[in-house]
Amino acid sequence: MKENLHHFVFLVPFKNVKNYINDCIESILKQEYVHFTIYLLDDCSTDGTLDAIVFQDDRIKMIRNSESMGAVANLYHALKTLNIEEDQVVVWVDGDDCLFGNYTLQILNYYYNEGFLITYGQYIDNFGRTGLCRNYTLDEYEDLRKATWKASHLKTFKKSLFDRFMKCDPNGEFLKDKEGNFFMATGDMAYMLPLLELAGYDKLKFVENVLYFYRISPHNDHSTYEGRIKQVLAEEIIREKSRINVY
């Protein structure tokens, strides 16, 4: 069977990551696999992040918000408005993090050729610690919102899966708090749980390879007491939501 070369669309949300953004971009540009586009989603940075970017490449596109809205809303609007084709693969990389190694996209392309709709995987942080990402068992999958959280970096999914999500939830309520505002923390769980539920157990893939470098820094939500409280409260609301209906 001829290998299908998927096109990968990187969505890179960030705010005030002047010291890290070039590392992030470089880690993508140095991939041996070249079929990709990068959308840099600037959430009104005020530290000169945009001026600090040194790379010029036709595959890099810049989107700057007129007002700060947070990563969850940034991703939502990008996924709704950008011309991303349904067979393309969305890759979520935060602007202060990086891809790990030069063969990430070859590995992902292999799994998407196997028919998977969504992947999550293992990461390493700047202290050399690997994450706690693991396979979900079938029993855990039947009630993901009560299961231990495992679906972290690197997060990728077919755009067609997000399109199905939009049909089930046209106003993005699964991404919002009780006041109807997009979550300002714990966005990875808010996105991944409904997408995993929609994909079906046989269409999700845990990638054991370390594909992501997660930077422990003051930009992390959990780096402050207030940020950690926001995470905990958001997680409670996300887990209280019903399983998304599969049509």
Buried (B, 14 or more C-beta within 10 A) or exposed (E): EEEEEBBBBBBBBBBBBBBBBBBBBEBBBEBEBEBBBBBBBBBEBEEEBBEBBEEEEEBBBEBEBEEEBBBBBBBBBBBEEBEBEEEBBBBBBBBBBBBBBEBBBEBBBEBBBEEBBBBBBBBBBEEEEEBEBBEBEEEBBEEBBEBEBBBBBBBBBBBBBBEBBEEBBEEBEBBBBEEEEBBBBBBBBBBBBBBBBBBEBEBBBBBEBBBBBBBEBEBBBEEEEEBBEBBEBBBEBBBEBEEBEEE
